[in-house]
Amino acid sequence: MSSKNRIEAKNLTKHFERKIALSSLSFSVKQGELIALIGPSGAGKTTLLNSIAGIEPLSNGELLIDGFPLSYYKKGKIFAKKVGVIRQQFDLIGSLAVIHNVLAGKLSEWSTIKSLFSLLVPQEKETALKALQRVGLQGKEYEMTSTLSGGEQQRVAMARLMVQNPEIILADEPVASLDPARSEDILAMLTSIVKEKQLTLITSLHSVEYARKYFTRIISMKNGEIFFDLPTEQVTDHLLTQLYHIRSGVNE
């Protein structure tokens, strides 16, 4: 793994009216790391991911991507090659064919005219087909996205991300709406793609089991603060019990 820091967070703070969503968070993320972000609901996981993605402006603190503040990446084209996001809701347009949702990963690069023309005649089609094959959806490129299962739609979102080709992937509860079997498929595939391409992945999860199985580092959050930040093998059941405030077992 490279020693290069992809993300450096220094005293990140975010307020929503009177509520503190993030409280002076500091951490760094190296290239190639697979990080699971866990913690109780309302701990600040989604707010943190949205802040890294530039969606949620911070109240205070410094956030650097490859050594530069977010303000440096004023052009969407540049930032889209740095950071990509995949969500629980998939963010797909159900009324469009699969291939058009996949090619949306190219919109930051294309001109408006090329983007519109692609809705009639898909541009860079081979790139989309290659991504769909990698996620196991070959032959489904012209099916309406809304007709696919939840697991298949999440694979479409992953193929779109592959077409976008960012260096850092932020996944916000990507399997929360899927059954256990589909969840395992998606996480296994996502982490495999990240390793192949030597990307950096930060994923928020409700499941501690999945965090332990697929990720090499776990950052836990509680009340907007980092509760612990450890290599996965050092995360004990005792720490998890303290994190989730229960007397026995683990709340996943």
NORSULZI-V823420 format. One record per backbone hydrogen bond with DSSP energy under -1.0 kcal/mol. CO is the residue of the C=O (numbers start at 1). NH is the residue of the N-H. Records with the same first field share a line. If there is no record, write none. Layout:
CO->NH + NH
This chain:
4->31
6->66
7->29
8->64
9->27
10->62
12->25
13->59 + 60
14->21 + 22
16->19
19->16
22->14
25->12
27->9
29->6 + 7
30->33
33->201
34->216 + 217
35->203
36->219
37->205
38->221
40->43
43->224
44->48
45->49
46->50
47->51
48->52
49->53
50->55 + 56
51->54
60->13
62->10
64->8
65->68
68->65
69->72
70->73
72->74
75->79
76->80
79->82 + 83
82->168
84->170
86->172
87->90
93->96
94->146
96->145
97->101
98->102
99->103
102->105
103->106
104->107
106->109 + 110
111->115
112->116
113->117
114->118
116->119
117->120 + 121
124->128
125->129
126->130
127->131
128->132
129->133
130->134
131->135
132->137
133->136
137->140
140->143
141->99
143->98
144->147
145->148
149->153
150->154
151->155
152->156
153->157
154->158
155->159
156->160
157->161
158->162
159->163
160->164
161->165
167->200
168->84
169->202
170->86
171->204
172->88
173->176
175->178
179->183
180->184
181->185
182->186
183->187
184->188
185->189
186->190
187->191
188->192
189->193
190->194
191->195
192->196
193->197
194->199
200->169
201->35
202->171
203->37
204->173
207->211
208->212
209->213
210->214
211->215
216->232
217->36
218->230
219->38
220->227
222->225
224->23
225->222
228->220
230->218
231->234
232->235
236->240
237->241
238->242
239->243
240->244
241->246
